[in-house]
Amino acid sequence: MANVKERQQFQIELAKYLAEKDFIYGPEPELYSPVAGFYSYGLIGKAMKNKVEDAIRKVFTNNGFFEMEFPIVTPEIVWKASGHLDSFNDPVVICSKCKGSFRADKLIEEQTGIEADSFSDEKLAATIKDKNVNCPSCKGRFNLEIQRHPLMMKTTIGTDTIAYNRPETATTTYLPFKRYANFFRGKLPFTVFQIGKAFRNEISPRQHLLRQREFTQAEAQIFLSKEQKKNFDLFESAKNDELPLWTEESQKKDKKPEMTSLADALKKKYLKNQAYAWSMNLAYNIFLSIGIPKERIRFRQHHTDEKAFYADDAWDLEIELNSFGWTECCGVHDRATYDLTQHAKFSKQDLSIRQESGEKIVPDVIEIAFGIDRPFFALLDLAFFRRDDAKRTVLSLPTNIAPIEVGLLPLVKKDDLPAKAIEIKKLLDTQFRVYFDVSGSIGKRYSRLDAIGVPYCITVDHQTLEDETVTLRERDTLKQIRVQVSKLNAKLSEFLVNGFKE
């Protein structure tokens, strides 16, 4: 969907659909005057978000990571140490006509398709002028003086302690480092992650869940030595796995990403060390595990002038959305010793580890940083695009992410069919989330559940009363089979993992 107008129309249709089907409400508070960048997860959306979080949590824990949770509000000194207080800001332009404020780089990307997040202020102003980028609200011209807008939300603890709502979970994950050292008995690597809320005072968020002021992040940190980065124990088992790598050189030559094994990526010096390559592969597998198709994913290497000064390596995992095109959904960063060194300096604490050799080192950190909201939105964006015909809209969600696994439908409201269906529901409730519906024609009930992504529907009919079988219907193919009630749980469990089989 390359046409800008088509994408914009799709964005409008998708946002309306997600609100109508109880996935996402907002901007909030809808009851009063809505504020851009704040959304609610609705009655169906919250159930799906929980599934996304659970899938991500499972991948991390299966790979030896331990989850922690840190307070959201943190004193000012933490953000002074991390560098956020002085440098965490966005470029702003102001409309000369309506005085609206907009983030310059995103405005350029939205109207021209040019990726501008690495542009200097001077280049941003020049591009706005050369490409005739206008105000999206009133079509007016912009004042070309780029201003800087701080992104952190300031607050006060008690009466006089200045603090901030955290703009990311990563920094707060570093702070209990000495506790990790005790837990892991001082033996690197330490592997931890955190899932929780973060806040950014975005200037003009307009991309639905992609740019919120309050959002959920999932970020993991690997604390390890420089030697472990080069010779990482887990690399051997993954070295032949392939990633869609879009190198800086390929970007300059307008070439497509290439599927490259981890081993070859190191040989060709696309990636710098084994631990980093393994971390990128873990991030890739997380997105595959929640159902993002391989053909919609690429890793984009940061340009040399785009990387943070302390970063030894940086790649972004991007997903090609129908609504917004290629969109950053995860960053994998080799942050070297920057974070622990900064926090040791400002806290006046020793954040080093003594190696078996007796040498004391400050560990490097490899970070896998992403949010929950963007992959959540990506799943809906890709699933909503599938339409079978003008009369039927199907949300083809992956079965492990679908907010409701099973719909249970008595064919009619009479002849003891509802009572029999309730009896069957008690059997299913032990393993699945079941939606029981007796209202309307069977066709309309199927359609309602197709529209929110329920993968399987069970119809209880008159034959059920005779032989204890029900009709099991698959969402995408519309194929149906008869299944013994006593075998329903086993059959559904199999289908939800391995797919439908007649």
N, C-alpha and C positions, 0 to 999 in steps of 0.2 A: 504494500500500500504506500507507494512513493509520493503520490499526489498530496500536496499540503492540505488542500481543501477537503479531500477524502478523509485524511487523518483527523482534521478538525471536526468533521461531521461524525466520525466514529467516536471521538472523544465525548461529544455531546450525548450520543445515543447510549454509550457505555455508562456514563455517569448517571443518566436517568434510569437505566435498567438496574444498576446496582442499588439505587435508592428504592425503587419500586419493589425489588425482590428481597429487601431487608439485609443486604450485604453492608452497605455504607450509607450513613445518613450525614447530611451536612452540606455546606459548612455549618458549624455549630456556634452558638445555640440557635437552632431553627426557630424556636419559640419567640425569641427576641430579635435582636439585630445580629445576623451571622457575622463571624469574623473569619476571614480567609485563613486557611492553613490549619484549621481544627475540624476533625471529622470523628464521628462515632462509628464503631463497628456494630452493626445491627444484629438482630436476633439470629440470623443465619450466618452473617459475616464473622461474628465472634467465634462461633463454633468452628468455622473454617480456619480462622487465624490460630486457634488453639492447635489444630491439626498441623499447620505449617510449623509452629514453634516446636511441637512434639517431634516432628520428623527431623528438624535441625538438631534438636537436643540429642536425639538418638544417634545421629552420625557422630557428633562430638564425643559423646560418652563411650560409644563403641570403639573410638580411636584413642581412648585413654585420657580424655580431658575431664576436668572436674569443674563443676559450675559453682559460681559464687554470686553474691548479690550485695551491692554497695549502696549507701544512701544516695538519693538523687541530688540533694542540696549539699554543696561543698564550699568551704571557706575560700576566700579570694586568693590566698597564697598558693593554693593548688594550681589555679589557672595562670598565675604569674609564673610558676615553675614550668608548666607545660608549654608556655608560649602563647596560649590562647588569648590571654588578656591583652597582649600587645599586637597580635597579628591575625586574630580570627575575625575577619570582616569580609564584606562583599562590595563590589563596585556598583555604585548607584548613579543613575541618570534621572533627571527631573524634566518632565514635560513643560515646555514654555507656555503652553496654552491652559491645560487643566491642572498643572502643578502635581500631577501624579508621579510617584516614585517607582522606579523599576530597576531590577537587577540587570546590569548592562550585558553581561556575557550570555545569560539565558535569553534575553530579548533578541540578541543577534541570532542565537541558535534557532529560536522558534520561528523567526521571520525569514531567515536565509539558509538554514541548514548548516551553517559554518560553526564548527566546534570552537568556542572562544574562551574556554575557561582558563587557558594558559596565556591569554593576551595581556600585555601591559595596559595600563590606563590609557596611554597615548594611542595604542593600536585599537583599543575598544572604541575610543572617540572617532578615530579615523574611519573605522569600519561602519559605524552608525551613520556617518556622513556619506561615505561612498556608496553604501548599499541602500540609502534612503529608508532606514529603519524608522518607523513612525510609532507614535503612542498607540497602544492597542485599545485604549479607552476612547480617545477622541480624535485619533489620527493626526494629532499635532506634532510639531517638530520638537526635538530634545535640545536642551541646553547641553553643550558638549563638554562641560566641566564634570569630570568623574569625581564623585564623592565616595568616601568609605564609610560603610554602615556596620557597626559592631553587631555580632550575631548572638552573643550570650545574653540570657535573661537574668537580670540582676535582682537580688532580693536581700532581705536582712534577717539574720538569726537573732532572736531576742530584740534588744533595743539598739545595739550598735555594731554588731559583727556583720561586715559586708560579706556576702556570699553570692553564688550563682547556681542556677539550675544547670546541671551538667549538659554540655552540648554534644557529648558522646559518652559511651560507656567505657571506652578503652582506657582513658586516663585513670578513672576510678578503679579499674581492674589492676593497675600497677601498684596502687598504694599499699595493699596488704602484703607486699613482697616478702617481708621478713617472716610472715606467717606461712607463706608457701614454702619458704626454705625449711621451716620446721616440719611441715607436713610431708614434704618430699625427702626429708632427712638429708638435705643439702646436696642431693644428687641431681644434677641437671640431666635432661631438660625438665622444666616445670611446664605443665600444660593445663591452662585454665581458660574458662570462658564465662561470659555474662550475657544474659538476655534481660533487657529492661528499657525503661523510658529515657529519652533524651529530648532536649529542647533547643530550638534555634529560632531566633527572632528574624525570620525571613522577611525580606522587604515586600515582595508582592507575589506570594505563592499562588500559582494558577494551574499547576499540573496535577490536580487531584491528590492522590496519596503519595505521589512522587516527591512533592515538595511541601511538607507540613511543618508546622511550628512545634508540634508535639508528635513524637513518633517512637517506635520501638526498634531497638538495635539488638543485634546478636554479634558479638565480637569475641574473638579468641586470640590468646597470646601464647607463644611458645618462647620460654626463656631458655637460652642455651649458649654454649661456648662457641667461639669461632671455629674451633676444631670440629665440633659436632655439626656445625652448618655444612662443612665440607664432606664429612663422613657421617651421614645420618642413618641410623640403624634401620628405619622403616623404608628407606628409599629403594632398596634392592627389590622388594616385592611389588613396587609400583613403577619401576623404571621403564617398562614397556608400554605403560598407559599413555594414551595420546591426548593432547590438548589442542584446541583451535587457536593458535598463536598468531596475532597480528602485530608484527614487530614494528618498531619505529621506522625502519628502512622500508618495509612493505607499505606503510601508511604514506610515506613520502612519494613512493612510486605508484600509488593507487592500486596496489595488488590486494587480493583477497587473503584472508587468514588461511594458514596451512595447518592441517593436522600433523602434529609433531610429537614424537615420543619424548618422555622426560629425559631419557638418556641422550637422545639426539639434540635436544634443546640445550643441554649442558655442553656437548661437544661443539656445537655451533656458537656457543657463548651467548645464546639468547637469554639464558638464565645463569645466575652466578654460582649457585651452590645447591647441593642435594636437598637440604632442609627446606629451602625456599620452593624448589620444584615440587616437593612432596606437599607443601602447604597449598600451592596453587591447585594441585590435583584433588586435594581434600575439598577445597571450595567448589570445584567443578562437580564433584560427586554429590555435594550437598544439594546443588541446584538440580542435578539429574534425579536425586532421590525424591524431590517434591514434585517432579513431573514436568520440568521445563525441557522441551525437546532439544536434542543436541544441535540441530541445524539452526536453532535460534540463539546460540551462545557463541561468543568469541572473547578472547582475552586481548585487550588493547594495551600495548606497552606505553608507559608514560614517556613523553618526549624529554630529552635531556634538560630543557629549560622549564619543564613542567614539574619535575620532581621536587619535593621538599629538600632543603639543603642537607638534612641529616639522613635522608633515605638512601640506602645502598641499592635498592631495587624497588620498582613499583609497577604493578600491572592492575588493570581494572577488568573485572568480568562484566561484560555487557550483554543485554538481552534485546533482541529485535522485537519491539512491540508493534502491534497494529496501530496503536494510538499515537505514540511518540517516537517511533523509529528506534534506533539503537540507543539504549539507555543504560547508564552505569548502575549496577545493582550490587557490586561487591568490589572491595579493594584488597589486594594482598601486598603488604609492605614489609620490607626489611628495614627496620628502624634502628638497626645497630644498637649502640649503647645509649642513645640520646635520652630516652625517657628516664631510665634509672639514674643516669648521671645527673640530670636536672633535679630530680626529686631528692637525691642524696645531698646535692648542693643547698637546696632551699630548706630542707628539713634538718640538715646537719646530722643525718643518720648514715650509718655505714650500710650500703646496699650491695655489698660484694659477697661473693661466694668463694670459699676456699676449695680448690681442686684437690684431687687425691695426691697430686705432686707437691702440694703445699702452697702452690701459687694462688694468690687471691685475684679474682677477676670480677668485673662488672659484666653480667651476662648481656648478650645481644637479645633483641626481641624481634620475632617475626609475627606479624599481626594479620589476621583474617578479619576484615571489617565489613559488615553489611547490616542491612535493616531487615525487619520482618515485613514491613509494609510494601516494599517494592516487589519482592518475589510474590507476595500475596496478590498485588495488583497485576503482576505479569501473568499469573495463572488465570485470572479472570479475563484479562485482555485477550489471551490466546484462546481460551475456551469459548468466549462469547462470539468470536469470529466465525465459528462453525454454525452454519445454517443449512438445514436440509431442504427447506422450501419456505415460501412466504408465510405459510400458516404455522410452522413449527420452529420454535427457537429452542435449541438444545445447548445447555452449558456443559461442555464435555470436559469436566474436571477429572484429574487423576483419581482413581478410586481411593487411594490412601489419604487424599486431601479433602474429598467430598464431605461437606459438613454433616450430612445425614446419609447413612449407608443404605438404608432400606425404607421403601414405602410399603405400607400394608393396607390393602384396599378390598373391603368386602364388595362383591359385584353389585349388590343391592342392599337396601336397608332392612329388608324383611327376611323371612324364611330362616331365621336363626343364623344367618351368615355373619352379622356383626359380633354375635356372641362367640362364634367359632373363631373369628379373626382375633378377638381379644385373648382367647385361649392360646392361640399361636404367638401372639405378641409377647406373652409372658415367657415363652421359650426363647424368643429372639432377644429380649431385653438383656439377657445375661451377657451377650457378646456384642450387640450392635445398638446404634442409635436408630430407633424405628419411628417413622412418622405415620400415624394412624389417621386415615381420612375416609369419611363416608359421605361427604357433601358433594353433590353434583354427579354428572354422568361419569362413567369410568374413563372416557376419553379425555374429559377436562381434568380429571384428577391425575392422569398420566402426564398431561401437558404441564400442570402446575409443578410436578416434581422434576420433570425434565428441565424445566426452566431454572431450577436452583441446583441442578447437578447431581441429583440422587441417582446412583448408578443402577440400582435394581429395584424393581417393584414386584410385589407378590399380590396376586389376586386370589381371593377366597371365593369360590363359586359353588354351585350346587353339587358338582362332582366331588368337591372336597368333603362334603357330608357323607358321600357314599364310600370313597376309597382312601381318604386321608392324603390326597395329593392337592397341590396348589400350582397355579401358573406362575413361573418366575420369568420376568421380562427384563431384558438388558436395554439400557438407555440409548446407546448410540446406534446399534444395529436393528433394534426393535424385535430381535429374535426372542422366541419364547420356548420354554420347555416345561414339562410337568415334573414336579419333584415331590417325593414323599415328605410329609411334615417332619417325620422323625430324622430326616437327613438334611433338613434345611440349614441348620447351623454349620454343618461341615461343608456343604456345597457352597454356601455364601462365603465362608472363610477362604475356600480354595479360589473362588472366582475373584474375590477382592485382591488377592495376592497375584494370581497367575493369569487373570483374564477369563472372560466368558468362553465356555465350550459347550457345544450342543451334545 
